[in-house]
Amino acid sequence: MLVCAFAAAAVGWTGASAPASGDATPAAGPPPRTGQDGWLVEGEYGLYVAFADPGLEVRWLTDDERPGLVRAIVDGQVVAEEKTDPGTAHAARLRVRAPEITLEYGAEPPDGAGGAAALHRTRIWTEPPPAEVDLTGHDSVFVFGDVHGEFDRVLWLLRLADLIDAELHWTGGGAAVAFLGDLFDRGEDVTRLLWFIHGLEREAQAAGGRVITLLGNHEAMVLTGDLRYLAPKEAMIAERHGVPYETMFDPERSILGRWVAAKPGLVRLDDLLLAHGGVSPAYADYSLQEYQDTLATFIAEPLFTRWRDETFVLEFAREMRLDSARIYRRYDFFFAPESLLWYRDLVLSDTLGAHLDAVLERFGAGTHVVGHTPVPTIRESYGGKLIAADLLDAATEMLRLIRRRDGGWNREVVRLDGGTVALDGAADPGV
Protein backbone atom coordinates (compact mmCIF):
# COMPACT_ATOMS: atom_id res chain seq x y z
CA MET A 1 0.00 0.00 0.00
CA LEU A 2 2.84 2.39 0.85
CA VAL A 3 4.46 1.87 -2.54
CA CYS A 4 1.22 2.38 -4.43
CA ALA A 5 0.40 5.53 -2.51
CA PHE A 6 3.70 7.18 -3.30
CA ALA A 7 3.72 6.04 -6.92
CA ALA A 8 0.30 7.57 -7.44
CA ALA A 9 1.16 10.83 -5.70
CA ALA A 10 4.59 11.47 -7.26
CA VAL A 11 3.28 12.28 -10.22
CA GLY A 12 14.78 34.91 -26.44
CA TRP A 13 15.78 37.52 -27.96
CA THR A 14 15.40 36.43 -31.59
CA GLY A 15 18.55 37.99 -33.02
CA ALA A 16 21.96 36.36 -33.38
CA SER A 17 23.86 35.63 -30.19
CA ALA A 18 26.77 37.71 -29.01
CA PRO A 19 28.90 34.99 -27.43
CA ALA A 20 31.41 36.78 -25.27
CA SER A 21 29.06 39.42 -23.91
CA GLY A 22 25.92 37.59 -22.84
CA ASP A 23 24.04 36.40 -25.93
CA ALA A 24 21.50 39.21 -26.05
CA THR A 25 21.10 42.96 -26.27
CA PRO A 26 17.65 44.45 -25.65
CA ALA A 27 15.95 46.12 -28.57
CA ALA A 28 13.82 49.26 -28.47
CA GLY A 29 10.69 47.62 -27.08
CA PRO A 30 9.41 44.69 -25.03
CA PRO A 31 10.49 41.31 -26.44
CA PRO A 32 7.98 39.28 -28.43
CA ARG A 33 7.32 35.65 -27.69
CA THR A 34 9.30 33.31 -29.90
CA GLY A 35 8.09 30.05 -31.38
CA GLN A 36 10.04 27.15 -32.81
CA ASP A 37 11.44 29.27 -35.65
CA GLY A 38 13.11 31.52 -33.08
CA TRP A 39 14.68 28.78 -30.94
CA LEU A 40 18.22 29.54 -29.85
CA VAL A 41 20.40 26.67 -28.70
CA GLU A 42 23.96 27.95 -28.87
CA GLY A 43 25.83 29.23 -25.85
CA GLU A 44 24.04 29.07 -22.52
CA TYR A 45 20.72 28.21 -24.18
CA GLY A 46 21.95 24.64 -24.57
CA LEU A 47 24.86 24.31 -22.12
CA TYR A 48 25.11 21.34 -19.74
CA VAL A 49 28.00 21.03 -17.26
CA ALA A 50 28.43 18.24 -14.73
CA PHE A 51 31.07 16.72 -12.50
CA ALA A 52 32.82 13.71 -14.01
CA ASP A 53 35.99 12.06 -12.76
CA PRO A 54 38.52 13.60 -12.79
CA GLY A 55 36.97 16.95 -13.72
CA LEU A 56 34.01 18.25 -15.70
CA GLU A 57 31.77 16.97 -18.46
CA VAL A 58 30.71 19.77 -20.81
CA ARG A 59 28.00 19.44 -23.47
CA TRP A 60 27.02 22.24 -25.85
CA LEU A 61 25.14 22.75 -29.11
CA THR A 62 26.02 24.58 -32.30
CA ASP A 63 23.90 25.62 -35.27
CA ASP A 64 26.51 24.59 -37.83
CA GLU A 65 27.89 21.09 -38.23
CA ARG A 66 31.52 21.86 -37.45
CA PRO A 67 34.21 20.63 -35.06
CA GLY A 68 33.72 21.88 -31.51
CA LEU A 69 36.15 23.46 -29.08
CA VAL A 70 35.97 23.90 -25.31
CA ARG A 71 38.50 25.47 -22.96
CA ALA A 72 38.67 25.80 -19.18
CA ILE A 73 40.25 28.95 -17.81
CA VAL A 74 41.29 29.34 -14.17
CA ASP A 75 42.86 32.57 -12.88
CA GLY A 76 43.25 33.82 -16.44
CA GLN A 77 45.11 30.75 -17.70
CA VAL A 78 43.85 28.02 -20.05
CA VAL A 79 44.25 24.84 -17.99
CA ALA A 80 42.39 22.36 -20.22
CA GLU A 81 41.23 22.23 -23.83
CA GLU A 82 39.42 19.65 -25.94
CA LYS A 83 38.23 19.49 -29.54
CA THR A 84 35.32 17.46 -30.82
CA ASP A 85 34.39 15.89 -34.15
CA PRO A 86 32.17 17.81 -36.59
CA GLY A 87 28.54 17.91 -35.48
CA THR A 88 25.92 20.08 -33.82
CA ALA A 89 25.92 18.34 -30.42
CA HIS A 90 29.29 18.30 -28.68
CA ALA A 91 30.59 16.66 -25.51
CA ALA A 92 34.01 16.69 -23.88
CA ARG A 93 35.64 15.97 -20.54
CA LEU A 94 38.05 18.46 -19.05
CA ARG A 95 40.59 17.67 -16.34
CA VAL A 96 39.89 20.71 -14.22
CA ARG A 97 38.64 21.35 -10.70
CA ALA A 98 38.56 24.81 -9.14
CA PRO A 99 36.04 26.94 -7.21
CA GLU A 100 35.58 29.25 -10.23
CA ILE A 101 36.08 28.25 -13.85
CA THR A 102 35.45 30.14 -17.06
CA LEU A 103 34.41 27.96 -19.98
CA GLU A 104 34.92 29.02 -23.59
CA TYR A 105 33.04 26.78 -26.00
CA GLY A 106 31.37 26.60 -29.37
CA ALA A 107 32.25 25.68 -32.93
CA GLU A 108 36.01 25.66 -33.55
CA PRO A 109 36.85 28.93 -35.30
CA PRO A 110 38.26 28.61 -38.83
CA ASP A 111 41.96 29.29 -39.19
CA GLY A 112 42.63 32.98 -38.64
CA ALA A 113 39.10 33.69 -37.34
CA GLY A 114 40.12 35.07 -33.99
CA GLY A 115 39.92 32.11 -31.60
CA ALA A 116 38.24 33.01 -28.32
CA ALA A 117 36.33 35.94 -29.82
CA ALA A 118 34.13 33.45 -31.70
CA LEU A 119 33.42 31.29 -28.63
CA HIS A 120 30.74 31.58 -25.99
CA ARG A 121 31.90 32.25 -22.45
CA THR A 122 30.32 31.13 -19.18
CA ARG A 123 31.62 31.50 -15.63
CA ILE A 124 30.73 28.62 -13.35
CA TRP A 125 31.13 28.09 -9.63
CA THR A 126 31.54 24.49 -8.58
CA GLU A 127 30.11 24.98 -5.09
CA PRO A 128 26.76 26.76 -4.66
CA PRO A 129 26.64 29.61 -2.15
CA PRO A 130 25.12 28.76 1.23
CA ALA A 131 21.39 29.30 1.55
CA GLU A 132 20.84 32.48 3.58
CA VAL A 133 17.36 32.85 5.02
CA ASP A 134 17.52 35.96 7.22
CA LEU A 135 18.67 38.98 5.23
CA THR A 136 18.83 42.70 5.85
CA GLY A 137 20.14 45.92 4.40
CA HIS A 138 18.37 46.48 1.06
CA ASP A 139 16.25 49.58 0.55
CA SER A 140 15.29 48.66 -3.03
CA VAL A 141 13.77 45.23 -3.63
CA PHE A 142 12.50 43.87 -6.96
CA VAL A 143 10.41 40.70 -6.97
CA PHE A 144 9.49 38.27 -9.74
CA GLY A 145 6.80 35.65 -9.33
CA ASP A 146 6.88 32.46 -11.41
CA VAL A 147 8.84 33.37 -14.55
CA HIS A 148 8.76 29.89 -16.15
CA GLY A 149 11.67 30.23 -18.56
CA GLU A 150 10.64 33.65 -19.94
CA PHE A 151 14.26 34.77 -20.19
CA ASP A 152 13.66 37.65 -22.62
CA ARG A 153 10.96 39.19 -20.45
CA VAL A 154 13.06 38.90 -17.30
CA LEU A 155 15.90 40.71 -19.08
CA TRP A 156 13.60 43.44 -20.27
CA LEU A 157 12.17 44.14 -16.83
CA LEU A 158 15.63 44.16 -15.28
CA ARG A 159 16.79 46.61 -17.95
CA LEU A 160 13.79 48.86 -17.33
CA ALA A 161 14.80 49.07 -13.68
CA ASP A 162 18.49 49.71 -14.53
CA LEU A 163 19.51 46.53 -12.73
CA ILE A 164 21.55 45.17 -15.65
CA ASP A 165 23.30 46.77 -18.59
CA ALA A 166 23.24 45.96 -22.30
CA GLU A 167 25.88 43.28 -21.72
CA LEU A 168 23.62 41.70 -19.06
CA HIS A 169 25.94 42.56 -16.17
CA TRP A 170 24.69 43.74 -12.79
CA THR A 171 24.31 47.50 -12.43
CA GLY A 172 21.87 47.48 -9.50
CA GLY A 173 24.37 48.46 -6.82
CA GLY A 174 22.94 47.55 -3.41
CA ALA A 175 19.46 46.56 -4.66
CA ALA A 176 18.00 43.10 -4.13
CA VAL A 177 16.20 41.01 -6.76
CA ALA A 178 14.10 38.04 -5.66
CA PHE A 179 12.77 35.19 -7.79
CA LEU A 180 10.00 33.38 -5.91
CA GLY A 181 10.57 30.01 -7.61
CA ASP A 182 9.23 28.24 -10.70
CA LEU A 183 12.04 29.18 -13.05
CA PHE A 184 11.44 25.78 -14.69
CA ASP A 185 8.82 24.50 -17.14
CA ARG A 186 6.41 26.00 -19.67
CA GLY A 187 8.78 28.59 -21.18
CA GLU A 188 11.34 27.78 -23.86
CA ASP A 189 14.49 29.31 -22.32
CA VAL A 190 14.77 27.72 -18.88
CA THR A 191 18.38 26.61 -19.29
CA ARG A 192 19.53 30.05 -20.46
CA LEU A 193 17.62 31.73 -17.63
CA LEU A 194 19.25 29.49 -15.02
CA TRP A 195 22.77 30.18 -16.27
CA PHE A 196 22.01 33.90 -16.32
CA ILE A 197 20.83 33.96 -12.69
CA HIS A 198 23.68 31.63 -11.67
CA GLY A 199 26.13 34.30 -12.80
CA LEU A 200 24.11 37.38 -11.87
CA GLU A 201 23.89 36.47 -8.20
CA ARG A 202 27.70 36.52 -7.90
CA GLU A 203 27.95 39.85 -9.69
CA ALA A 204 25.27 41.39 -7.47
CA GLN A 205 26.96 40.12 -4.32
CA ALA A 206 30.30 41.60 -5.39
CA ALA A 207 28.60 45.00 -5.83
CA GLY A 208 26.81 44.93 -2.47
CA GLY A 209 23.50 43.81 -3.96
CA ARG A 210 21.75 40.49 -3.85
CA VAL A 211 19.90 38.03 -6.07
CA ILE A 212 17.63 35.69 -4.11
CA THR A 213 16.22 32.56 -5.73
CA LEU A 214 13.68 30.41 -3.92
CA LEU A 215 12.57 26.88 -4.64
CA GLY A 216 9.18 26.46 -6.25
CA ASN A 217 7.05 23.42 -6.89
CA HIS A 218 8.30 23.17 -10.48
CA GLU A 219 11.90 22.99 -9.26
CA ALA A 220 10.88 20.07 -7.05
CA MET A 221 9.01 18.47 -9.95
CA VAL A 222 11.86 18.64 -12.45
CA LEU A 223 14.51 17.53 -9.95
CA THR A 224 12.38 14.48 -9.19
CA GLY A 225 11.62 13.67 -12.83
CA ASP A 226 8.08 15.00 -13.19
CA LEU A 227 8.26 16.59 -16.64
CA ARG A 228 4.57 17.15 -17.40
CA TYR A 229 5.08 20.85 -18.10
CA LEU A 230 8.41 20.66 -19.91
CA ALA A 231 8.58 22.95 -22.95
CA PRO A 232 9.33 21.32 -26.34
CA LYS A 233 12.54 23.27 -26.85
CA GLU A 234 13.94 22.28 -23.46
CA ALA A 235 13.06 18.66 -24.19
CA MET A 236 14.84 18.95 -27.54
CA ILE A 237 18.02 20.24 -25.86
CA ALA A 238 18.24 17.18 -23.63
CA GLU A 239 17.44 14.89 -26.55
CA ARG A 240 20.26 16.35 -28.62
CA HIS A 241 22.63 15.89 -25.70
CA GLY A 242 21.49 12.29 -25.40
CA VAL A 243 20.54 12.56 -21.72
CA PRO A 244 17.22 12.62 -19.83
CA TYR A 245 16.15 16.17 -19.10
CA GLU A 246 16.25 15.66 -15.33
CA THR A 247 19.88 14.51 -15.66
CA MET A 248 20.78 18.02 -16.82
CA PHE A 249 19.75 19.18 -13.33
CA ASP A 250 20.80 16.22 -11.21
CA PRO A 251 21.41 17.54 -7.66
CA GLU A 252 24.53 15.42 -7.29
CA ARG A 253 26.39 15.84 -10.59
CA SER A 254 25.02 18.84 -12.49
CA ILE A 255 26.45 22.30 -11.76
CA LEU A 256 23.03 23.88 -12.23
CA GLY A 257 21.29 21.02 -10.42
CA ARG A 258 23.46 21.43 -7.32
CA TRP A 259 22.89 25.18 -7.48
CA VAL A 260 19.10 24.83 -7.69
CA ALA A 261 18.94 22.18 -4.96
CA ALA A 262 20.84 24.46 -2.57
CA LYS A 263 18.22 27.23 -2.79
CA PRO A 264 16.05 28.09 0.22
CA GLY A 265 12.29 27.70 0.44
CA LEU A 266 11.56 30.52 2.90
CA VAL A 267 13.43 33.83 3.30
CA ARG A 268 12.95 36.93 5.41
CA LEU A 269 14.36 40.06 3.82
CA ASP A 270 14.09 42.82 6.42
CA ASP A 271 10.31 42.80 7.11
CA LEU A 272 9.38 40.91 3.92
CA LEU A 273 8.63 37.19 4.19
CA LEU A 274 9.23 35.48 0.83
CA ALA A 275 7.97 32.04 -0.17
CA HIS A 276 6.76 30.34 -3.32
CA GLY A 277 3.29 29.24 -2.23
CA GLY A 278 3.14 30.68 1.27
CA VAL A 279 3.35 29.54 4.88
CA SER A 280 0.48 27.21 5.68
CA PRO A 281 -0.72 26.21 9.17
CA ALA A 282 1.25 22.96 8.83
CA TYR A 283 4.56 24.87 8.82
CA ALA A 284 3.71 27.98 10.84
CA ASP A 285 5.55 26.72 13.93
CA TYR A 286 8.92 26.34 12.18
CA SER A 287 11.62 28.96 12.54
CA LEU A 288 13.40 30.17 9.42
CA GLN A 289 16.46 28.07 10.18
CA GLU A 290 14.45 25.01 11.23
CA TYR A 291 12.59 25.06 7.94
CA GLN A 292 15.81 25.48 5.93
CA ASP A 293 17.61 22.74 7.86
CA THR A 294 14.73 20.34 7.19
CA LEU A 295 14.67 21.30 3.51
CA ALA A 296 18.43 20.80 3.15
CA THR A 297 18.30 17.43 4.92
CA PHE A 298 15.42 16.04 2.88
CA ILE A 299 16.68 17.27 -0.49
CA ALA A 300 20.13 15.76 0.16
CA GLU A 301 18.71 12.30 0.76
CA PRO A 302 18.81 9.88 -2.20
CA LEU A 303 15.09 9.39 -1.70
CA PHE A 304 14.36 12.91 -2.99
CA THR A 305 15.02 12.09 -6.65
CA ARG A 306 13.63 8.53 -6.47
CA TRP A 307 9.97 8.90 -5.48
CA ARG A 308 8.85 7.08 -8.65
CA ASP A 309 10.99 4.05 -7.88
CA GLU A 310 8.68 2.01 -5.67
CA THR A 311 11.33 -0.56 -4.82
CA PHE A 312 13.81 2.13 -3.81
CA VAL A 313 11.24 3.85 -1.57
CA LEU A 314 10.67 0.66 0.37
CA GLU A 315 14.39 -0.20 0.53
CA PHE A 316 15.24 3.31 1.73
CA ALA A 317 12.57 3.17 4.43
CA ARG A 318 13.84 -0.24 5.57
CA GLU A 319 17.52 0.74 5.53
CA MET A 320 16.94 4.04 7.36
CA ARG A 321 14.38 2.45 9.71
CA LEU A 322 11.76 4.99 8.79
CA ASP A 323 8.11 4.22 9.41
CA SER A 324 5.42 5.30 6.98
CA ALA A 325 4.73 8.52 8.91
CA ARG A 326 8.32 9.71 8.46
CA ILE A 327 8.31 8.76 4.79
CA TYR A 328 5.07 10.67 4.27
CA ARG A 329 6.55 13.64 6.12
CA ARG A 330 9.33 13.83 3.53
CA TYR A 331 6.96 13.51 0.62
CA ASP A 332 4.48 16.03 2.02
CA PHE A 333 7.25 18.55 2.69
CA PHE A 334 7.71 18.98 -1.07
CA PHE A 335 4.43 17.86 -2.67
CA ALA A 336 1.45 18.13 -0.33
CA PRO A 337 -1.09 20.97 -0.79
CA GLU A 338 0.08 22.54 2.50
CA SER A 339 3.74 22.47 1.49
CA LEU A 340 5.29 25.93 1.22
CA LEU A 341 5.84 25.07 -2.44
CA TRP A 342 2.18 24.34 -3.17
CA TYR A 343 0.04 26.29 -0.69
CA ARG A 344 -2.60 28.51 -2.35
CA ASP A 345 -5.19 29.33 0.30
CA LEU A 346 -3.82 32.72 1.30
CA VAL A 347 -4.23 34.03 -2.25
CA LEU A 348 -7.53 32.29 -2.94
CA SER A 349 -9.25 33.32 0.29
CA ASP A 350 -10.03 36.51 2.20
CA THR A 351 -10.81 34.71 5.48
CA LEU A 352 -7.32 33.77 6.68
CA GLY A 353 -6.35 37.07 8.23
CA ALA A 354 -5.79 35.57 11.68
CA HIS A 355 -3.50 32.90 10.25
CA LEU A 356 -1.58 35.45 8.18
CA ASP A 357 -1.14 37.70 11.22
CA ALA A 358 0.19 34.73 13.21
CA VAL A 359 2.64 33.87 10.44
CA LEU A 360 3.92 37.43 10.19
CA GLU A 361 4.32 37.66 13.94
CA ARG A 362 6.07 34.29 14.09
CA PHE A 363 8.62 35.30 11.48
CA GLY A 364 8.99 38.94 12.48
CA ALA A 365 7.67 40.25 9.17
CA GLY A 366 5.13 42.82 8.03
CA THR A 367 4.33 41.53 4.53
CA HIS A 368 4.20 38.03 3.03
CA VAL A 369 5.14 37.98 -0.69
CA VAL A 370 4.20 34.80 -2.58
CA GLY A 371 3.96 33.30 -6.04
CA HIS A 372 2.48 30.00 -7.26
CA THR A 373 -1.19 31.02 -7.48
CA PRO A 374 -1.74 32.92 -10.76
CA VAL A 375 -3.40 36.34 -10.72
CA PRO A 376 -4.04 38.71 -13.64
CA THR A 377 -1.77 41.39 -12.18
CA ILE A 378 0.45 41.69 -9.10
CA ARG A 379 -1.83 42.66 -6.25
CA GLU A 380 -2.13 43.18 -2.50
CA SER A 381 -4.76 41.80 -0.13
CA TYR A 382 -5.38 41.59 3.60
CA GLY A 383 -4.73 45.30 3.87
CA GLY A 384 -1.36 45.02 2.15
CA LYS A 385 -0.06 42.20 4.37
CA LEU A 386 -0.03 39.78 1.42
CA ILE A 387 1.33 40.41 -2.07
CA ALA A 388 0.58 37.86 -4.79
CA ALA A 389 3.17 38.02 -7.58
CA ASP A 390 2.51 35.00 -9.82
CA LEU A 391 0.96 36.07 -13.11
CA LEU A 392 -1.37 34.37 -15.55
CA ASP A 393 1.00 35.61 -18.25
CA ALA A 394 4.43 34.87 -16.83
CA ALA A 395 7.02 37.63 -16.31
CA THR A 396 4.90 40.44 -17.73
CA GLU A 397 5.28 42.42 -14.49
CA MET A 398 7.76 42.91 -11.68
CA LEU A 399 7.15 44.18 -8.14
CA ARG A 400 9.27 47.15 -7.05
CA LEU A 401 9.56 48.03 -3.34
CA ILE A 402 11.39 51.20 -2.29
CA ARG A 403 11.97 51.89 1.40
CA ARG A 404 10.40 55.10 2.74
CA ARG A 405 11.81 57.26 5.50
CA ASP A 406 9.03 56.12 7.84
CA GLY A 407 10.21 52.51 7.43
CA GLY A 408 7.42 51.37 5.12
CA TRP A 409 7.66 50.56 1.44
CA ASN A 410 6.52 52.39 -1.64
CA ARG A 411 5.02 49.55 -3.65
CA GLU A 412 4.48 49.55 -7.37
CA VAL A 413 4.18 47.22 -10.32
CA VAL A 414 6.55 47.62 -13.27
CA ARG A 415 5.05 46.41 -16.56
CA LEU A 416 6.76 45.25 -19.73
CA ASP A 417 5.63 48.39 -21.55
CA GLY A 418 7.52 50.51 -19.01
CA GLY A 419 4.40 51.71 -17.21
CA THR A 420 4.06 51.55 -13.43
CA VAL A 421 1.04 51.11 -11.18
CA ALA A 422 1.02 51.86 -7.44
CA LEU A 423 -0.39 49.19 -5.14
CA ASP A 424 -2.95 50.28 -2.57
CA GLY A 425 -3.65 47.15 -0.54
CA ALA A 426 -7.35 47.11 -1.39
CA ALA A 427 -7.46 44.46 -4.12
CA ASP A 428 -10.23 41.85 -4.15
CA PRO A 429 -8.75 38.45 -3.14
CA GLY A 430 -10.76 36.60 -5.77
CA VAL A 431 -8.95 35.43 -8.92
N, C-alpha and C positions, 0 to 999 in steps of 0.2 A: 504493500500500500504506500509506503514511504517513497519508493522509487517512482511509482506511477504519479503520485502527487507532484513531485518535483519536475518530472518530465512534462507534465501537462502545464505547469505554471511557468517553466522557463522558456517560456516561448521566445567671368573674367574680363578682365578687360579683353576686348577682342582683337587688339592689334598685336603686332609681333612682339616677342619678349625682348627684354633688354637684360641679358644674362648677368652682368657683373653688378648691376645697380638695382635689382629687385623685381624685374620682370614686368613692371607696369608703371605707367605714368598717367595720372588722371587726365581726362579730357576736359572740355569746357562745360559739361553738364553731367547729371547723374547717370551712372552706367546702365545700359539696357541689360535685360536678361539675355543669356546666350543659350542657344540650343546646340544640337550635335555638331552643326557646321562650325560653331565657334569654339569647340573643345580645344583646350591647350593642355599638352601633356609634357612638354619639355621643362627642364629646370625643376623647381620645387613642386610643380603641379603633379609630377609623377615620380618623385624621389622616395626611395625606401632605403633606410639605413638600419642595420642591426648588428649586434655583437656576434662575432664568429671567431672561434679560436684560430689564430692567436691575435686577432684584431677586429676589423670591421668588414661586414658584407655590405656592398653598395650596389643598388639597382637603380637604373635611370632609363628614361625613354628619349628617343630622338625622332624628329619628323622624317629625316632622310636616312636611307639605308647606307650608313657609312660606318667605318671603324669607330669605336668609342675610346674615350680617354678619361681617366679619373686620377686625381692627385690628392694627397693628404698633406696639408701644410700645418706645421706646429711652430709657434714662435717665429713666423716669417720664413721658415725653411721647408722646402719640399722633402718630406721624410719617406714617402711611398708613392709609387706611380704604377698604374697598370693600363694596358691597352686591351681592347676587345675586338673580336671579329666584326666584319660589317653586319649591320642589322639595325633594327629600330628599338629593340629591347636589350639592354646591356646589363651585365652583372660582373662584379670583380670583388676579390678579397684583398684588403690592404693590411699589411702588418704594421698597425699603428694603434697605440693606446695613449691617451692624454686627456686631461680634463676638458680642454677646448681644442677643437680641430676645425680647420677650414677645408672644405672639400671643393675642388674645382672639377667639373665633369661636363660631359656632353659629347658631341661628335668630334672626332680628332680633326683639328684644323688642317686644311691643305698646306703643303709646304709653302712657307713664306706668308701665311695668313695671320700671323700675330699671336699664336699660341694661346695664352691665358685670356686674352681679350675676347676670344670667341667662346669661352667656356662659362657655364653657370657657376655661381659661387654661393655656398651655404655654410654658415658657421653652426657647428653643433657642440653641445655640451653633453658629455657622457654620463654625468650624474645630475638628476633633476634637483632644483633648489628645494630646500625643506618647505613643507606646507606651513605657512604662517596663518594663524586664525584670529589673532587679536592685533589689529593694526591701527595706527594713529598718524596724524600729522599731514593730512591732505585736505586743502581747502577747496579744491576743484575735483569733482568726481564725475566720471562719465560711465554710464552703465548701458550694456547691451543685454537684451534678453536672448532668446534662442536664435542664433544666427544661421544655423543649419547650412554651413558651407557657402554662404553668400559672400564670398571673399571680396568681390568688386564693391558691393554695397558697404561692407565694413570699412574698406579703404576710403570710400567717398566720404562717409560720415566722419572718420578720423581726420581727413583733410579739411573738411568744413570747420572743424574745431581747432585747427592748427596743432594737432597732436602728432602728425607725421608730415614729412616733407615730400617732394616729388620723387625722391629716391626711396621712399618708404621707411626712412629712419625717424626715430623718436625726436620730436621737437616740443614735447609737452612739459618740459621742465619738471616741476614737482607735482604735477597732476597725477591722479590715479584713474585707470581705466579698468572696469570690471566686466567680465563675461560671465553670465550666470549659468553657463552650461549649455549642452546641446549644440556644440560645434559640429557634431557628426550628423550624417544622414540628410536625405532630401535634396540638398543642394549639390551642385556638380564640382565644387572646388574645395572640398573638405581638406584634402591633403595639403594643398597650397596654403590654406588658411591656418592649419596647424603649424606648419613650418614658419609662417610669418609671425604668429604669436610667440612661438618658441624663441625666436630671436628678439622680438620686440620687448619681451619682459626683461631681458638682460640689458638692453639699451636704456630702458626706462629706469631701471634700478641704478645704473651707473650715473644717471643724470639727476637722481634724487626723486624720481617719480616711481610709479608702480603699475604693473599690469597684473590683475588678479583674474585667475581662471578657476571656476568652480566645476565640479562634476555635475553632470545632468543625467537623466535617465537614458538618453541615447548614448552617452559614453559607456554606461554600464552595459547597455545592450550590445554594442559593437564589441567591446572587450570580451564579452561572454559568447559571442558568435550569433547573436540575434540580428540578422541582416534584412529584416522585412522592409526597412525604409531606405535601403542603400540606393543611391542614385546610379543610373546606368553608366555614367562616365567613371565614377569611382570603382564600380565593379570591373569595368574594362581595364583600368590601370592594373588592378591585381591580376586579372587574367593574362595580360601581356607580360607581367613579371613571372607568371607561373606559380603564384602562391595564393592561398586563400586570403580573402580580404582581411579577416581578423588577424592573420599572421603579420600583416603590415603594422599592427598595433599591439603585438604581443607584449604584455607587461613585463616579461622577463628579458626578452631579447631585443625588441625594437626600441630605438632611441625615442621615437615619438610615443610609443606605447608606455614605456617607463615614465616618461614625462607626464602623460595624461593620468596614469594610475596614481601618481604622487600628488594630484591636486586635491584640495580640501572640498568638503561638502557644505561647510557652514563657516562663515567669516563675519566678524564684527569689524567694521571700519569706522572708527570714532563712534558715533551714535547710530550708524546704519547697520542693520543685520541683514546679511546677504545669504540667500539660499536659492536653489533651483526651484523646487516646488513650494517649500515653506516648512516651518516647524509645526508638526502636528502634535496632538496631545500625547502620542506614544513616545515622543522624544523630547518633550518639554522639560523633563527633569535632568537632562544631560547638561554638563558644562561644555563650553566650547572645546576645551582640550579633551574631555572625556569622549565627546562625539568623534573628534579627529583621531584619537588613539584607537577607538573601535573601528573606524573606517580603515585606517592604515593596517590594522591587524587582519581584518577580514579580507581586504583586497590582496594582501600578500600571501594568503593561503592558496595552495594549489586548487582547492575546491572552487574558488571564485570563477575561474575560466572553464570549469568542467560540469556545470549544472546539467547539461544535456546528456552526460554520460552516466546513465543510471547505475552501472556497475561501480564506477569510480565513487559516486556519492555514498553508496553503501560501504565500500571499502574504506573510504576516508572516515566515515562515522565510526566504523569498527576500530580502525587503527588509532584514532584520536580519542576513543571512548566517549563519543558524543551521543547523547540521547536525541530523540527526534525533536524535542523542544529546542535544543541548542542548534541543531541543523536548521530548523525553521527560523530561528532568530537570525542566522546569517542570511538566509534567503530573503526574509522580510526586510532586512536592513537596506537592501538594494532594490527590491522589486515589489514590495507590498504597497497598497494604496496610501498607507500612512507613512511610508518612507519619505525622507526629506527630498528625495529625487522625484517622487510621484504625487505628492500631496497637492490637492486642488481646492480644498474646501474654503480656504480663506478668500480666494478670488471669486469663487462661485456663490458665496453666501454673504449676507449682510448681518448675520445673527451671531457671529463668533467674536464679538468685541471683547468679551471677558477673557476668552482664551488668548486673543492677540495681546491684550494688556498684560496678561500673566507671562507670556513669552517675552515681551519687550522688557518687563521688569526683571525676569530671570537672567536675561543676557545683557542687561544694562544698555539697552538701545532705545531709540525714540521712533524709529521707522524700520519696518520690515520690507525689503525689496526682493521680489521674487519673479521667476519666469514660469515656464512649463505650461501654464494655462493660457491659451491664446485669447487676446483681446484685440479689437479693431485698432486701438491706439493706446499708447502708454497712458495709464490713468492712476489716480489715487482713489482710495476709499477708506472707510473707517476714520473720517476726519483727517486724512493725510497720514495715518499711521501705517498704511499698507500701500505700496506702489507695485502695480502689476506691469511687467515690462516685456512679456512674450507677445509677439504680434502675429496676427493671422497671415500677414505678408511679411516674411522674415526680413529683419535688418532694414526696414524702411524708416525706422526712427531710432534715436538714441536719447537716453535720459541724461540731462546735464544738471548737476547740483553744485551750486556755488555758495560757499559759506558766507553768511552775513555777520555783521559786527555783533548782533545780539545773540549769536551762537546758532541760530537756525540756518536753514538752507533756502536760497532761491532755487526753485525747481522749474525746469522747463524741458520741453520736448524739442529735439532738433530733428527736422525732417530731411529726407533726401533732396528736396528741392531748395534747401537752404533756409526755409522758413522755421520759425520757432513759435511754440505755444506754451504759455505759462500754465502750470498745474494749480488747481485751487482746492483740491481735497474734497470736492463735493460730487464726484462722479458716482453714477448709479452702479452698484456692484453687479448687476446682471450683465451677461455677455450675449 
